[in-house]
Amino acid sequence: MKKQDLHTIVWKEDKLFVAKFLEIELASQGKTKKEAIDNLKEAFELYLEGENIGKFPLIEDVTTQTVSI
């Protein structure tokens, strides 16, 4: 499968960091930001394990915006 870029958000929740993809419903956690992202990559590989896909369908033109409330 050709490499594709996925967008993530990472935040701290209590003592752990949470990393989540914006394009798909998949998240993971770790003690550091790096560990959370590494765990998210591993979770993605397991998510696709055994799948026969040419290209994973992605949401395009993802942007982030801060909203004041």
Buried (B, 14 or more C-beta within 10 A) or exposed (E): EEEEEBEBEBEEEEEBBBBBBBBBEBBBBBEEBEBBBBBBEEBBEEEEEEEEEEEBEBEEEEEEEEEEE
